[in-house]
Every structure is written in C-alpha cells, then in structure tokens.
Amino acid sequence: MPNELLWLLMALIDLTALLLVFRLFGREGLYIAIVISIILCNIQVLKIIEIFGFTTTLGNILYGSIFLATDLLNEIYGKDKARKGVWLGFYALIFTAVIMQIALLFKPADSDFIDPALRQIFEFLPRVTVASVTAYIISQYHDVWLFNLLKIKTGGKYLWLRNNLTTMLSQIIDTAIFCLIAFWGVFPTDIFIEILITTYFFKWVVAVIDTPFIYVGKYIAAKYYPEKKLKI
C-alpha cells in the first residue's frame, strides 16, 4: 500500500480511536489518548518517510491528534482540565525517556537479539524528548490559552474556526522549536528545511481533517454526558 494511503488510513484510525476512548471513558479517555499519543509519536518521529513527494517525519498524525484532545477538553470541560491533559502528557514523555534509559543499562543475555534495535531508537530519545517537551509545553499552553480566549470572544460559536486557527498557529511554534532542537545538525540543511516545512504542513492537514471529529466529540459529550449541557 502506498505511503499516502497508509498515512490517511492512520489518520482516520487515530482520530476515530480518540473519539471511541472518549465515548467509553469520558474525560479520562481523552487523558488516555494524550498519554498514548505523546509516547508513540515521539518514537514514530524518528522514522523519516516520503509522502506526496516530500520528506517528512511519521509522528505528525498522533501529535496532531493531541491538539484535538486538548481542544475537546477545553471546549467541554474548560481550560483547567485541558491544562491537566497537557501536564499528563508531559509526565508520560519524561517517564518513558527516563525508564528506557535505565532499561538500556541492563546487560543483555547472550541469547538477546533486540537490544541493538532498542538502543538505536531509545539512545536518541533523550534529545527528542528535550525537543518534544519544550515544544509541547509552549505550544500546548498557547493553544489552550488562545482556544479559551476565542471561545469567550465568539460566545462559544465558530468551533470549526477556533479548532483550526488555534491548532495551526500553535503548530508553527511547536514545529519550529521541535525541529531546531531535535534535528538541527542531524540532517543536511536542505533536508532539515524540507522536514521543517513538511512537518508543519502535515500537522496542518491533520488539523483540517480533525474538524468533523471535534463536532462528533461534542455530540458525544452532549448525548452521553448531558450534565455538561452543551450546545451543538
């Protein structure tokens, strides 16, 4: 299957899974989605792919879905709950990096065959973690702040605009910080610039794709968690 179709399929599966876990577990489900996505996307980001004729990183879909989760938390439960989700993701990423660095210190048995692969992935993870945590905290706090500000200014209207505008602006901050810390000096300058531009572009595409999903998420909240008294 071509990379392009796989990318679109992964996007649909990821966003659908986020709504499913929200339907099953409510607010805690969105927290679960954030934790899973932040861990997996920081592993996936190490894989560079060719898609639609461009070179980019693989973790854009899962990372972009985190913004959907925090926007849903902000829209339904308020900015404090959205910020809690941000900090849960922060803890999950730091914990993963620390635990895996300790795991690499163990001497493998003679019969072990997976240690070289683990080292190839997780020895680079600390740099990615520093880049991701820095970009994540700054961009997510900006997203939560701007989303809440626009929600107040619009009287809770124009959800599609708030979702897309806040995510797209926050992703500029996120992509610039992450790529500079994680990839500067790792790739030739021309490849670095291409990754910087395409990483933002594909995150932007995810933001567009997730627009109907945020409306479905709000519908789920109104139907199954009516105590929120949401207007659809």
ROROPA-505937 format. One record per atom (N, C-alpha, C): x negated, y, z. Coordinates in steps of 0.02 Angstrom, whole numbers. Layout:
+--------+--------+--------+
!      x !      y !      z !
+--------+--------+--------+
!      X !      Y !      Z !
...
+--------+--------+--------+
***
This chain:
+--------+--------+--------+
!      x !      y !      z !
+--------+--------+--------+
!    -43 !    -60 !      0 !
!      0 !      0 !      0 !
!    -45 !     63 !      0 !
!    -29 !    112 !    -43 !
!    -71 !    173 !    -45 !
!    -70 !    210 !     22 !
!   -124 !    247 !     34 !
!   -128 !    286 !     96 !
!    -71 !    334 !    105 !
!    -48 !    363 !     50 !
!      5 !    413 !     54 !
!     70 !    383 !     81 !
!     87 !    323 !     57 !
!    148 !    290 !     81 !
!    139 !    267 !    153 !
!     79 !    243 !    170 !
!     66 !    222 !    238 !
!     72 !    282 !    286 !
!     47 !    339 !    264 !
!     49 !    400 !    306 !
!    122 !    420 !    319 !
!    162 !    421 !    267 !
!    233 !    439 !    275 !
!    270 !    388 !    318 !
!    254 !    324 !    308 !
!    285 !    271 !    348 !
!    266 !    278 !    422 !
!    202 !    291 !    435 !
!    181 !    300 !    504 !
!    216 !    360 !    536 !
!    224 !    414 !    498 !
!    258 !    473 !    524 !
!    329 !    457 !    544 !
!    365 !    422 !    501 !
!    435 !    404 !    516 !
!    439 !    357 !    575 !
!    394 !    308 !    579 !
!    395 !    261 !    635 !
!    380 !    297 !    700 !
!    330 !    340 !    699 !
!    309 !    376 !    760 !
!    365 !    421 !    786 !
!    394 !    461 !    742 !
!    446 !    508 !    763 !
!    510 !    471 !    785 !
!    525 !    417 !    750 !
!    584 !    377 !    770 !
!    572 !    344 !    838 !
!    512 !    319 !    848 !
!    495 !    287 !    912 !
!    500 !    338 !    970 !
!    481 !    400 !    956 !
!    485 !    452 !   1008 !
!    558 !    463 !   1028 !
!    602 !    466 !    979 !
!    673 !    475 !    995 !
!    702 !    414 !   1031 !
!    679 !    355 !   1011 !
!    703 !    294 !   1043 !
!    684 !    292 !   1116 !
!    622 !    309 !   1131 !
!    600 !    307 !   1201 !
!    634 !    362 !   1241 !
!    652 !    417 !   1209 !
!    691 !    469 !   1242 !
!    761 !    445 !   1257 !
!    791 !    410 !   1208 !
!    858 !    383 !   1218 !
!    859 !    333 !   1275 !
!    808 !    292 !   1280 !
!    806 !    238 !   1331 !
!    788 !    264 !   1400 !
!    743 !    312 !   1404 !
!    716 !    332 !   1469 !
!    724 !    406 !   1486 !
!    756 !    444 !   1442 !
!    767 !    514 !   1457 !
!    702 !    554 !   1458 !
!    698 !    602 !   1502 !
!    640 !    646 !   1506 !
!    576 !    607 !   1516 !
!    578 !    555 !   1557 !
!    519 !    514 !   1569 !
!    496 !    481 !   1504 !
!    542 !    466 !   1459 !
!    524 !    437 !   1395 !
!    480 !    484 !   1354 !
!    496 !    549 !   1357 !
!    455 !    598 !   1321 !
!    385 !    603 !   1352 !
!    381 !    597 !   1418 !
!    316 !    595 !   1450 !
!    276 !    534 !   1427 !
!    310 !    477 !   1422 !
!    278 !    416 !   1398 !
!    251 !    426 !   1328 !
!    291 !    457 !   1285 !
!    271 !    469 !   1216 !
!    209 !    513 !   1212 !
!    206 !    564 !   1254 !
!    149 !    609 !   1255 !
!     86 !    571 !   1274 !
!     90 !    532 !   1328 !
!     32 !    494 !   1352 !
!      7 !    445 !   1300 !
!     52 !    407 !   1270 !
!     32 !    358 !   1219 !
!      1 !    393 !   1159 !
!     33 !    447 !   1137 !
!     10 !    481 !   1076 !
!    -58 !    514 !   1086 !
!    -71 !    544 !   1144 !
!   -135 !    579 !   1155 !
!   -193 !    529 !   1157 !
!   -180 !    470 !   1184 !
!   -233 !    419 !   1186 !
!   -247 !    391 !   1116 !
!   -194 !    371 !   1082 !
!   -202 !    341 !   1016 !
!   -229 !    389 !    964 !
!   -206 !    451 !    966 !
!   -228 !    498 !    914 !
!   -301 !    515 !    921 !
!   -328 !    513 !    982 !
!   -399 !    528 !    991 !
!   -444 !    469 !    973 !
!   -414 !    410 !    964 !
!   -450 !    354 !    935 !
!   -444 !    356 !    859 !
!   -383 !    369 !    836 !
!   -371 !    372 !    764 !
!   -410 !    428 !    730 !
!   -423 !    482 !    766 !
!   -455 !    540 !    735 !
!   -526 !    525 !    712 !
!   -555 !    471 !    738 !
!   -622 !    452 !    717 !
!   -623 !    421 !    647 !
!   -564 !    403 !    622 !
!   -559 !    373 !    555 !
!   -544 !    427 !    504 !
!   -588 !    434 !    455 !
!   -579 !    484 !    402 !
!   -549 !    449 !    341 !
!   -496 !    478 !    314 !
!   -461 !    446 !    258 !
!   -455 !    495 !    199 !
!   -441 !    466 !    141 !
!   -425 !    505 !     82 !
!   -350 !    499 !     70 !
!   -316 !    556 !     67 !
!   -244 !    555 !     58 !
!   -223 !    615 !     15 !
!   -182 !    602 !    -36 !
!   -161 !    654 !    -82 !
!   -221 !    692 !   -112 !
!   -277 !    657 !   -120 !
!   -336 !    687 !   -149 !
!   -379 !    727 !   -101 !
!   -362 !    726 !    -36 !
!   -400 !    765 !     13 !
!   -431 !    719 !     66 !
!   -485 !    743 !     96 !
!   -516 !    709 !    152 !
!   -490 !    737 !    217 !
!   -465 !    694 !    261 !
!   -437 !    718 !    323 !
!   -444 !    664 !    377 !
!   -427 !    681 !    439 !
!   -428 !    633 !    493 !
!   -361 !    598 !    499 !
!   -361 !    540 !    531 !
!   -300 !    499 !    533 !
!   -253 !    518 !    591 !
!   -278 !    551 !    642 !
!   -238 !    560 !    703 !
!   -186 !    616 !    700 !
!   -176 !    647 !    641 !
!   -133 !    706 !    637 !
!    -60 !    692 !    654 !
!    -36 !    633 !    635 !
!     35 !    618 !    645 !
!     51 !    613 !    719 !
!     13 !    571 !    754 !
!     26 !    561 !    826 !
!     15 !    626 !    865 !
!    -36 !    663 !    846 !
!    -48 !    726 !    882 !
!      8 !    776 !    869 !
!     31 !    778 !    806 !
!     86 !    823 !    790 !
!    150 !    806 !    827 !
!    161 !    742 !    840 !
!    222 !    721 !    875 !
!    222 !    743 !    948 !
!    163 !    757 !    975 !
!    159 !    783 !   1044 !
!    193 !    850 !   1048 !
!    185 !    891 !    997 !
!    218 !    956 !    995 !
!    294 !    948 !    992 !
!    317 !    897 !    956 !
!    389 !    883 !    956 !
!    413 !    866 !   1026 !
!    375 !    824 !   1061 !
!    394 !    804 !   1129 !
!    396 !    863 !   1176 !
!    346 !    906 !   1174 !
!    345 !    964 !   1220 !
!    398 !   1015 !   1200 !
!    413 !   1021 !   1135 !
!    467 !   1066 !   1115 !
!    535 !   1040 !   1139 !
!    545 !    974 !   1136 !
!    607 !    945 !   1162 !
!    612 !    956 !   1237 !
!    558 !    945 !   1273 !
!    558 !    957 !   1345 !
!    574 !   1029 !   1360 !
!    545 !   1074 !   1322 !
!    556 !   1146 !   1333 !
!    628 !   1165 !   1318 !
!    654 !   1139 !   1263 !
!    722 !   1156 !   1241 !
!    775 !   1128 !   1290 !
!    764 !   1067 !   1314 !
!    815 !   1033 !   1353 !
!    806 !   1043 !   1428 !
!    743 !   1040 !   1451 !
!    730 !   1040 !   1523 !
!    694 !   1102 !   1549 !
!    668 !   1144 !   1503 !
!    635 !   1205 !   1525 !
!    560 !   1201 !   1520 !
!    528 !   1260 !   1524 !
!    456 !   1264 !   1512 !
!    415 !   1229 !   1566 !
!    439 !   1227 !   1628 !
!    401 !   1193 !   1681 !
!    394 !   1119 !   1667 !
!    448 !   1087 !   1643 !
!    445 !   1016 !   1627 !
!    401 !   1005 !   1565 !
!    401 !   1052 !   1519 !
!    358 !   1047 !   1460 !
!    285 !   1051 !   1481 !
!    269 !   1096 !   1527 !
!    200 !   1101 !   1551 !
!    179 !   1040 !   1590 !
!    226 !   1009 !   1624 !
!    210 !    946 !   1658 !
!    190 !    893 !   1607 !
!    225 !    891 !   1551 !
!    207 !    844 !   1498 !
!    137 !    858 !   1471 !
!    120 !    922 !   1464 !
!     53 !    940 !   1441 !
!      0 !    913 !   1489 !
!     10 !    922 !   1554 !
!    -39 !    900 !   1604 !
!    -42 !    824 !   1610 !
!     13 !    790 !   1598 !
!     11 !    716 !   1597 !
!    -33 !    692 !   1539 !
!    -27 !    724 !   1482 !
!    -69 !    707 !   1426 !
!   -142 !    721 !   1440 !
!   -156 !    776 !   1473 !
!   -224 !    794 !   1493 !
!   -254 !    740 !   1538 !
!   -217 !    719 !   1588 !
!   -240 !    667 !   1635 !
!   -253 !    602 !   1598 !
!   -207 !    583 !   1554 !
!   -213 !    519 !   1518 !
!   -276 !    518 !   1476 !
!   -292 !    573 !   1443 !
!   -350 !    575 !   1399 !
!   -415 !    573 !   1440 !
!   -418 !    612 !   1494 !
!   -478 !    612 !   1536 !
!   -488 !    543 !   1567 !
!   -434 !    513 !   1592 !
!   -439 !    448 !   1624 !
!   -464 !    395 !   1575 !
!   -437 !    397 !   1513 !
!   -458 !    349 !   1462 !
!   -532 !    356 !   1447 !
!   -555 !    417 !   1439 !
!   -626 !    428 !   1423 !
!   -672 !    404 !   1479 !
!   -654 !    420 !   1541 !
!   -696 !    400 !   1598 !
!   -698 !    324 !   1606 !
!   -639 !    293 !   1604 !
!   -636 !    220 !   1613 !
!   -674 !    183 !   1558 !
!   -667 !    207 !   1496 !
!   -701 !    173 !   1441 !
!   -777 !    183 !   1444 !
!   -800 !    240 !   1471 !
!   -873 !    248 !   1479 !
!   -899 !    200 !   1532 !
!   -860 !    188 !   1584 !
!   -879 !    139 !   1636 !
!   -878 !     69 !   1605 !
!   -828 !     54 !   1564 !
!   -823 !    -12 !   1533 !
!   -883 !    -27 !   1489 !
!   -910 !     24 !   1457 !
!   -968 !     14 !   1413 !
!  -1032 !     -2 !   1453 !
!  -1032 !     14 !   1517 !
!  -1091 !      0 !   1559 !
!  -1097 !    -74 !   1575 !
!  -1042 !   -112 !   1570 !
!  -1044 !   -183 !   1583 !
!  -1087 !   -219 !   1530 !
!  -1130 !   -263 !   1553 !
!  -1170 !   -303 !   1506 !
!  -1127 !   -357 !   1476 !
!  -1121 !   -360 !   1410 !
!  -1078 !   -411 !   1379 !
!  -1108 !   -481 !   1384 !
!  -1065 !   -531 !   1385 !
!  -1087 !   -600 !   1386 !
!  -1118 !   -618 !   1318 !
!  -1156 !   -671 !   1318 !
!  -1188 !   -692 !   1256 !
!  -1136 !   -709 !   1202 !
!  -1078 !   -732 !   1224 !
!  -1025 !   -750 !   1176 !
!   -984 !   -691 !   1152 !
!   -996 !   -632 !   1181 !
!   -957 !   -573 !   1163 !
!   -972 !   -550 !   1092 !
!   -921 !   -528 !   1057 !
!   -932 !   -503 !    989 !
!   -900 !   -434 !    978 !
!   -863 !   -409 !   1028 !
!   -825 !   -347 !   1018 !
!   -861 !   -286 !   1046 !
!   -912 !   -296 !   1088 !
!   -946 !   -240 !   1120 !
!   -974 !   -189 !   1070 !
!  -1006 !   -211 !   1015 !
!  -1032 !   -161 !    967 !
!   -977 !   -117 !    938 !
!   -919 !   -147 !    924 !
!   -863 !   -107 !    897 !
!   -837 !    -57 !    948 !
!   -832 !    -80 !   1011 !
!   -809 !    -34 !   1064 !
!   -857 !     24 !   1072 !
!   -922 !      9 !   1069 !
!   -972 !     62 !   1077 !
!   -969 !    112 !   1019 !
!   -958 !     85 !    960 !
!   -954 !    129 !    902 !
!   -897 !    180 !    908 !
!   -842 !    157 !    938 !
!   -784 !    201 !    947 !
!   -791 !    245 !   1008 !
!   -804 !    213 !   1066 !
!   -797 !    249 !   1129 !
!   -860 !    286 !   1151 !
!   -917 !    272 !   1121 !
!   -975 !    313 !   1137 !
!   -969 !    383 !   1108 !
!   -930 !    389 !   1055 !
!   -917 !    455 !   1026 !
!   -857 !    489 !   1060 !
!   -819 !    451 !   1098 !
!   -757 !    477 !   1128 !
!   -768 !    537 !   1174 !
!   -821 !    539 !   1216 !
!   -830 !    597 !   1259 !
!   -830 !    664 !   1222 !
!   -865 !    666 !   1165 !
!   -866 !    728 !   1125 !
!   -796 !    744 !   1099 !
!   -762 !    692 !   1075 !
!   -694 !    701 !   1051 !
!   -648 !    723 !   1108 !
!   -659 !    694 !   1167 !
!   -617 !    711 !   1225 !
!   -626 !    784 !   1245 !
!   -688 !    807 !   1247 !
!   -701 !    878 !   1263 !
!   -666 !    923 !   1212 !
!   -674 !    905 !   1148 !
!   -642 !    945 !   1095 !
!   -566 !    943 !   1101 !
!   -540 !    883 !   1112 !
!   -467 !    874 !   1114 !
!   -436 !    907 !   1175 !
!   -468 !    898 !   1233 !
!   -440 !    927 !   1294 !
!   -439 !   1003 !   1290 !
!   -494 !   1031 !   1266 !
!   -498 !   1104 !   1260 !
!   -445 !   1130 !   1213 !
!   -441 !   1099 !   1153 !
!   -392 !   1121 !   1104 !
!   -320 !   1107 !   1127 !
!   -311 !   1050 !   1159 !
!   -245 !   1028 !   1181 !
!   -215 !   1075 !   1233 !
!   -254 !   1090 !   1285 !
!   -228 !   1133 !   1338 !
!   -212 !   1203 !   1313 !
!   -258 !   1232 !   1275 !
!   -248 !   1300 !   1250 !
!   -189 !   1303 !   1202 !
!   -187 !   1258 !   1153 !
!   -134 !   1260 !   1102 !
!    -66 !   1241 !   1131 !
!    -64 !   1192 !   1176 !
!      0 !   1171 !   1204 !
!     28 !   1224 !   1251 !
!    -14 !   1256 !   1290 !
!     11 !   1310 !   1332 !
!     37 !   1368 !   1290 !
!      2 !   1381 !   1235 !
!     26 !   1433 !   1189 !
!     93 !   1413 !   1159 !
!    100 !   1350 !   1139 !
!    161 !   1325 !   1109 !
!    220 !   1330 !   1158 !
!    209 !   1308 !   1220 !
!    262 !   1309 !   1270 !
!    282 !   1381 !   1284 !
!    233 !   1425 !   1291 !
!    247 !   1496 !   1305 !
!    286 !   1528 !   1248 !
!    262 !   1518 !   1186 !
!    294 !   1550 !   1129 !
!    363 !   1522 !   1115 !
!    371 !   1456 !   1122 !
!    436 !   1424 !   1112 !
!    487 !   1453 !   1162 !
!    467 !   1458 !   1225 !
!    512 !   1484 !   1276 !
!    528 !   1557 !   1264 !
!    478 !   1596 !   1242 !
!    489 !   1667 !   1227 !
!    540 !   1675 !   1170 !
!    530 !   1636 !   1117 !
!    576 !   1641 !   1060 !
!    646 !   1615 !   1078 !
!    649 !   1565 !   1123 !
!    713 !   1539 !   1145 !
!    753 !   1594 !   1180 !
!    718 !   1633 !   1221 !
!    750 !   1689 !   1256 !
!    771 !   1743 !   1207 !
!    725 !   1760 !   1161 !
!    737 !   1814 !   1114 !
!    794 !   1798 !   1065 !
!    802 !   1734 !   1048 !
!    854 !   1715 !   1000 !
!    918 !   1691 !   1034 !
!    919 !   1693 !   1100 !
!    977 !   1670 !   1136 !
!    990 !   1595 !   1127 !
!    936 !   1557 !   1118 !
!    942 !   1485 !   1109 !
!    961 !   1464 !   1038 !
!    963 !   1511 !    991 !
!    980 !   1495 !    921 !
!    917 !   1481 !    880 !
!    928 !   1461 !    818 !
!    874 !   1451 !    769 !
!    821 !   1401 !    794 !
!    845 !   1343 !    817 !
!    799 !   1293 !    843 !
!    748 !   1272 !    789 !
!    770 !   1265 !    727 !
!    725 !   1245 !    673 !
!    668 !   1295 !    665 !
!    683 !   1359 !    672 !
!    632 !   1411 !    665 !
!    584 !   1410 !    724 !
!    611 !   1404 !    784 !
!    568 !   1402 !    843 !
!    522 !   1341 !    842 !
!    550 !   1284 !    822 !
!    511 !   1223 !    820 !
!    453 !   1229 !    770 !
!    468 !   1253 !    710 !
!    416 !   1257 !    658 !
!    367 !   1313 !    670 !
!    392 !   1372 !    688 !
!    348 !   1429 !    696 !
!    298 !   1420 !    753 !
!    324 !   1398 !    811 !
!    279 !   1389 !    868 !
!    227 !   1334 !    856 !
!    250 !   1279 !    826 !
!    203 !   1224 !    812 !
!    150 !   1245 !    761 !
!    171 !   1278 !    708 !
!    123 !   1296 !    656 !
!     72 !   1347 !    681 !
!     93 !   1395 !    721 !
!     46 !   1444 !    749 !
!     -1 !   1411 !    799 !
!     27 !   1368 !    842 !
!    -13 !   1335 !    893 !
!    -63 !   1286 !    862 !
!    -43 !   1256 !    807 !
!    -87 !   1208 !    774 !
!   -148 !   1242 !    742 !
!   -142 !   1305 !    724 !
!   -201 !   1342 !    699 !
!   -253 !   1346 !    754 !
!   -231 !   1364 !    814 !
!   -277 !   1368 !    872 !
!   -307 !   1299 !    886 !
!   -263 !   1249 !    888 !
!   -285 !   1181 !    905 !
!   -336 !   1155 !    855 !
!   -322 !   1161 !    791 !
!   -365 !   1133 !    739 !
!   -433 !   1167 !    738 !
!   -434 !   1233 !    744 !
!   -497 !   1269 !    743 !
!   -542 !   1249 !    801 !
!   -514 !   1246 !    861 !
!   -553 !   1228 !    920 !
!   -577 !   1156 !    916 !
!   -531 !   1111 !    899 !
!   -549 !   1039 !    898 !
!   -603 !   1025 !    846 !
!   -593 !   1047 !    785 !
!   -641 !   1031 !    733 !
!   -710 !   1060 !    746 !
!   -713 !   1121 !    774 !
!   -778 !   1152 !    788 !
!   -816 !   1111 !    840 !
!   -783 !   1090 !    893 !
!   -817 !   1053 !    946 !
!   -830 !    981 !    926 !
!   -782 !    948 !    893 !
!   -789 !    877 !    878 !
!   -831 !    862 !    817 !
!   -826 !    903 !    765 !
!   -855 !    884 !    701 !
!   -910 !    929 !    674 !
!   -920 !    988 !    706 !
!   -973 !   1033 !    680 !
!  -1041 !    999 !    688 !
!  -1077 !    993 !    634 !
!  -1142 !    960 !    635 !
!  -1139 !    886 !    622 !
!  -1079 !    857 !    626 !
!  -1071 !    785 !    612 !
!  -1065 !    772 !    538 !
!  -1030 !    816 !    503 !
!  -1021 !    810 !    431 !
!  -1055 !    869 !    395 !
!  -1071 !    860 !    330 !
!  -1095 !    917 !    291 !
!  -1044 !    973 !    292 !
!  -1067 !   1035 !    281 !
!  -1023 !   1093 !    288 !
!   -962 !   1089 !    243 !
!   -971 !   1067 !    181 !
!   -913 !   1065 !    135 !
!   -861 !   1014 !    159 !
!   -884 !    957 !    185 !
!   -837 !    907 !    211 !
!   -804 !    933 !    274 !
!   -843 !    967 !    317 !
!   -815 !    995 !    379 !
!   -759 !   1045 !    363 !
!   -771 !   1089 !    315 !
!   -720 !   1139 !    297 !
!   -658 !   1105 !    269 !
!   -669 !   1054 !    228 !
!   -612 !   1018 !    199 !
!   -571 !    984 !    254 !
!   -606 !    952 !    302 !
!   -571 !    920 !    359 !
!   -533 !    972 !    400 !
!   -564 !   1030 !    412 !
!   -532 !   1084 !    450 !
!   -466 !   1105 !    416 !
!   -469 !   1117 !    352 !
!   -410 !   1141 !    315 !
!   -357 !   1087 !    310 !
!   -378 !   1026 !    291 !
!   -328 !    973 !    281 !
!   -298 !    949 !    347 !
!   -338 !    950 !    401 !
!   -311 !    931 !    466 !
!   -254 !    977 !    485 !
!   -264 !   1042 !    476 !
!   -209 !   1089 !    491 !
!   -150 !   1078 !    444 !
!   -165 !   1069 !    380 !
!   -111 !   1062 !    331 !
!    -67 !   1002 !    347 !
!    -97 !    945 !    363 !
!    -57 !    885 !    376 !
!    -20 !    890 !    443 !
!    -48 !    926 !    491 !
!    -11 !    940 !    553 !
!     49 !    984 !    537 !
!     40 !   1031 !    491 !
!     95 !   1074 !    470 !
!    150 !   1033 !    437 !
!    129 !    984 !    396 !
!    178 !    940 !    363 !
!    218 !    901 !    415 !
!    183 !    876 !    467 !
!    217 !    839 !    520 !
!    268 !    885 !    554 !
!    250 !    948 !    565 !
!    296 !    996 !    597 !
!    360 !   1004 !    555 !
!    353 !   1005 !    489 !
!    411 !   1011 !    445 !
!    453 !    947 !    448 !
!    419 !    889 !    445 !
!    454 !    825 !    446 !
!    493 !    816 !    511 !
!    465 !    840 !    567 !
!    497 !    827 !    631 !
!    557 !    872 !    646 !
!    572 !    920 !    601 !
!    628 !    966 !    613 !
!    695 !    931 !    624 !
!    715 !    884 !    580 !
!    779 !    849 !    593 !
!    776 !    807 !    656 !
!    716 !    784 !    675 !
!    709 !    742 !    734 !
!    722 !    782 !    798 !
!    704 !    846 !    799 !
!    717 !    885 !    860 !
!    792 !    896 !    868 !
!    828 !    901 !    812 !
!    901 !    908 !    817 !
!    933 !    842 !    840 !
!    906 !    786 !    817 !
!    931 !    721 !    840 !
!    917 !    713 !    914 !
!    857 !    735 !    935 !
!    839 !    732 !   1006 !
!    886 !    773 !   1049 !
!    904 !    832 !   1025 !
!    951 !    874 !   1062 !
!   1020 !    842 !   1064 !
!   1039 !    809 !   1010 !
!   1103 !    774 !   1009 !
!   1103 !    717 !   1059 !
!   1048 !    680 !   1062 !
!   1042 !    625 !   1111 !
!   1050 !    652 !   1181 !
!   1018 !    708 !   1195 !
!   1023 !    737 !   1262 !
!   1094 !    758 !   1279 !
!   1129 !    788 !   1230 !
!   1197 !    811 !   1242 !
!   1245 !    753 !   1252 !
!   1233 !    698 !   1215 !
!   1280 !    642 !   1219 !
!   1267 !    596 !   1279 !
!   1203 !    582 !   1291 !
!   1187 !    532 !   1342 !
!   1164 !    563 !   1408 !
!   1148 !    627 !   1407 !
!   1129 !    662 !   1468 !
!   1169 !    726 !   1473 !
!   1236 !    719 !   1477 !
!   1281 !    778 !   1472 !
!   1272 !    828 !   1528 !
!   1236 !    810 !   1581 !
!   1226 !    858 !   1635 !
!   1187 !    919 !   1612 !
!   1151 !    912 !   1554 !
!   1113 !    969 !   1528 !
!   1158 !   1020 !   1495 !
!   1219 !   1001 !   1475 !
!   1268 !   1047 !   1446 !
!   1238 !   1086 !   1386 !
!   1212 !   1049 !   1340 !
!   1177 !   1080 !   1283 !
!   1227 !   1097 !   1228 !
!   1210 !   1149 !   1191 !
!   1247 !   1166 !   1131 !
!   1208 !   1141 !   1071 !
!   1242 !   1103 !   1028 !
!   1210 !   1075 !    970 !
!   1213 !   1125 !    912 !
+--------+--------+--------+
***
